[in-house]
């Protein structure tokens, strides 16, 4: 239960970022959060070939397929903390 509280606290911390992370970091945050919160990807890959953002998000999340929720949550927490402490 403690991990879930830390995970939610890390999510709240992202709202206080004063500087937007680069796109690669944003994709990593997105995919780790989705894997931690929902598990393996549960949506279809975007079919619009011009939906570059949707495809990137899908591919990032799908790349974590098979990663346990606990591992994804801890990785998300670690990444958020590293970003906060970087400033």
ChimeraX commands (.cxc) that place a marker at each C-alpha (Angstrom):
marker #1 position 0.00,0.00,0.00 radius 0.5
marker #1 position 2.91,2.33,0.74 radius 0.5
marker #1 position 4.13,2.04,-2.86 radius 0.5
marker #1 position 0.77,3.22,-4.19 radius 0.5
marker #1 position 0.89,6.28,-1.91 radius 0.5
marker #1 position 4.40,7.11,-3.12 radius 0.5
marker #1 position 3.27,6.58,-6.72 radius 0.5
marker #1 position 0.35,8.99,-6.32 radius 0.5
marker #1 position 2.60,11.51,-4.52 radius 0.5
marker #1 position 5.06,11.32,-7.43 radius 0.5
marker #1 position 2.20,11.96,-9.85 radius 0.5
marker #1 position 1.31,15.09,-7.89 radius 0.5
marker #1 position 4.95,16.20,-7.92 radius 0.5
marker #1 position 4.94,16.22,-11.73 radius 0.5
marker #1 position 2.33,18.97,-11.61 radius 0.5
marker #1 position 4.82,21.24,-9.87 radius 0.5
marker #1 position 7.60,20.92,-12.47 radius 0.5
marker #1 position 8.77,24.42,-13.33 radius 0.5
marker #1 position 10.40,23.23,-16.54 radius 0.5
marker #1 position 8.88,20.83,-19.06 radius 0.5
marker #1 position 11.00,17.67,-19.47 radius 0.5
marker #1 position 12.22,16.71,-22.94 radius 0.5
marker #1 position 10.00,14.51,-25.11 radius 0.5
marker #1 position 11.95,11.31,-24.36 radius 0.5
marker #1 position 11.53,11.86,-20.62 radius 0.5
marker #1 position 7.85,12.69,-21.05 radius 0.5
marker #1 position 7.33,9.42,-22.93 radius 0.5
marker #1 position 9.15,7.51,-20.20 radius 0.5
marker #1 position 7.00,9.18,-17.51 radius 0.5
marker #1 position 3.83,8.43,-19.49 radius 0.5
marker #1 position 4.66,4.79,-20.16 radius 0.5
marker #1 position 5.82,4.05,-16.60 radius 0.5
marker #1 position 2.72,5.71,-15.18 radius 0.5
marker #1 position 0.36,3.81,-17.49 radius 0.5
marker #1 position 2.14,0.49,-16.84 radius 0.5
marker #1 position 2.05,1.11,-13.09 radius 0.5
marker #1 position -1.57,2.23,-13.03 radius 0.5
marker #1 position -3.13,-0.03,-15.69 radius 0.5
marker #1 position -0.67,-2.81,-16.50 radius 0.5
marker #1 position 0.06,-3.95,-20.05 radius 0.5
marker #1 position -1.16,-1.76,-22.89 radius 0.5
marker #1 position -4.93,-2.11,-23.25 radius 0.5
marker #1 position -5.62,0.11,-26.26 radius 0.5
marker #1 position -5.19,-0.43,-29.97 radius 0.5
marker #1 position -2.28,1.13,-31.78 radius 0.5
marker #1 position -3.38,4.36,-33.48 radius 0.5
marker #1 position -4.22,3.64,-37.12 radius 0.5
marker #1 position -3.72,7.22,-38.35 radius 0.5
marker #1 position -0.22,7.27,-39.80 radius 0.5
marker #1 position 0.05,10.98,-38.97 radius 0.5
marker #1 position -0.72,10.50,-35.27 radius 0.5
marker #1 position 2.94,10.63,-34.33 radius 0.5
marker #1 position 2.31,11.49,-30.69 radius 0.5
marker #1 position -0.28,8.74,-30.26 radius 0.5
marker #1 position 2.03,6.19,-31.89 radius 0.5
marker #1 position 4.99,7.27,-29.75 radius 0.5
marker #1 position 2.92,6.97,-26.58 radius 0.5
marker #1 position 1.56,3.59,-27.62 radius 0.5
marker #1 position 5.02,2.26,-28.51 radius 0.5
marker #1 position 6.54,3.55,-25.25 radius 0.5
marker #1 position 3.83,1.90,-23.15 radius 0.5
marker #1 position 3.84,-1.30,-25.23 radius 0.5
marker #1 position 7.62,-1.45,-24.76 radius 0.5
marker #1 position 7.00,-2.10,-21.06 radius 0.5
marker #1 position 4.73,-5.07,-21.72 radius 0.5
marker #1 position 5.26,-7.73,-19.08 radius 0.5
marker #1 position 6.75,-5.29,-16.54 radius 0.5
marker #1 position 5.02,-5.70,-13.19 radius 0.5
marker #1 position 3.00,-2.80,-11.83 radius 0.5
marker #1 position 5.24,-2.61,-8.75 radius 0.5
marker #1 position 8.41,-2.33,-10.83 radius 0.5
marker #1 position 6.83,0.30,-13.10 radius 0.5
marker #1 position 5.56,2.29,-10.10 radius 0.5
marker #1 position 8.97,2.25,-8.41 radius 0.5
marker #1 position 10.70,3.25,-11.68 radius 0.5
marker #1 position 8.21,6.12,-12.09 radius 0.5
marker #1 position 8.84,7.29,-8.51 radius 0.5
marker #1 position 12.61,7.12,-9.05 radius 0.5
marker #1 position 12.41,9.08,-12.31 radius 0.5
marker #1 position 10.18,11.80,-10.83 radius 0.5
marker #1 position 12.48,12.13,-7.82 radius 0.5
marker #1 position 15.54,12.36,-10.09 radius 0.5
marker #1 position 13.86,15.13,-12.09 radius 0.5
marker #1 position 12.89,17.03,-8.96 radius 0.5
marker #1 position 16.36,16.71,-7.44 radius 0.5
marker #1 position 18.01,17.71,-10.74 radius 0.5
marker #1 position 16.80,21.28,-10.41 radius 0.5
marker link #1:1,2 radius 0.2
marker link #1:2,3 radius 0.2
marker link #1:3,4 radius 0.2
marker link #1:4,5 radius 0.2
marker link #1:5,6 radius 0.2
marker link #1:6,7 radius 0.2
marker link #1:7,8 radius 0.2
marker link #1:8,9 radius 0.2
marker link #1:9,10 radius 0.2
marker link #1:10,11 radius 0.2
marker link #1:11,12 radius 0.2
marker link #1:12,13 radius 0.2
marker link #1:13,14 radius 0.2
marker link #1:14,15 radius 0.2
marker link #1:15,16 radius 0.2
marker link #1:16,17 radius 0.2
marker link #1:17,18 radius 0.2
marker link #1:18,19 radius 0.2
marker link #1:19,20 radius 0.2
marker link #1:20,21 radius 0.2
marker link #1:21,22 radius 0.2
marker link #1:22,23 radius 0.2
marker link #1:23,24 radius 0.2
marker link #1:24,25 radius 0.2
marker link #1:25,26 radius 0.2
marker link #1:26,27 radius 0.2
marker link #1:27,28 radius 0.2
marker link #1:28,29 radius 0.2
marker link #1:29,30 radius 0.2
marker link #1:30,31 radius 0.2
marker link #1:31,32 radius 0.2
marker link #1:32,33 radius 0.2
marker link #1:33,34 radius 0.2
marker link #1:34,35 radius 0.2
marker link #1:35,36 radius 0.2
marker link #1:36,37 radius 0.2
marker link #1:37,38 radius 0.2
marker link #1:38,39 radius 0.2
marker link #1:39,40 radius 0.2
marker link #1:40,41 radius 0.2
marker link #1:41,42 radius 0.2
marker link #1:42,43 radius 0.2
marker link #1:43,44 radius 0.2
marker link #1:44,45 radius 0.2
marker link #1:45,46 radius 0.2
marker link #1:46,47 radius 0.2
marker link #1:47,48 radius 0.2
marker link #1:48,49 radius 0.2
marker link #1:49,50 radius 0.2
marker link #1:50,51 radius 0.2
marker link #1:51,52 radius 0.2
marker link #1:52,53 radius 0.2
marker link #1:53,54 radius 0.2
marker link #1:54,55 radius 0.2
marker link #1:55,56 radius 0.2
marker link #1:56,57 radius 0.2
marker link #1:57,58 radius 0.2
marker link #1:58,59 radius 0.2
marker link #1:59,60 radius 0.2
marker link #1:60,61 radius 0.2
marker link #1:61,62 radius 0.2
marker link #1:62,63 radius 0.2
marker link #1:63,64 radius 0.2
marker link #1:64,65 radius 0.2
marker link #1:65,66 radius 0.2
marker link #1:66,67 radius 0.2
marker link #1:67,68 radius 0.2
marker link #1:68,69 radius 0.2
marker link #1:69,70 radius 0.2
marker link #1:70,71 radius 0.2
marker link #1:71,72 radius 0.2
marker link #1:72,73 radius 0.2
marker link #1:73,74 radius 0.2
marker link #1:74,75 radius 0.2
marker link #1:75,76 radius 0.2
marker link #1:76,77 radius 0.2
marker link #1:77,78 radius 0.2
marker link #1:78,79 radius 0.2
marker link #1:79,80 radius 0.2
marker link #1:80,81 radius 0.2
marker link #1:81,82 radius 0.2
marker link #1:82,83 radius 0.2
marker link #1:83,84 radius 0.2
marker link #1:84,85 radius 0.2
marker link #1:85,86 radius 0.2
marker link #1:86,87 radius 0.2
view
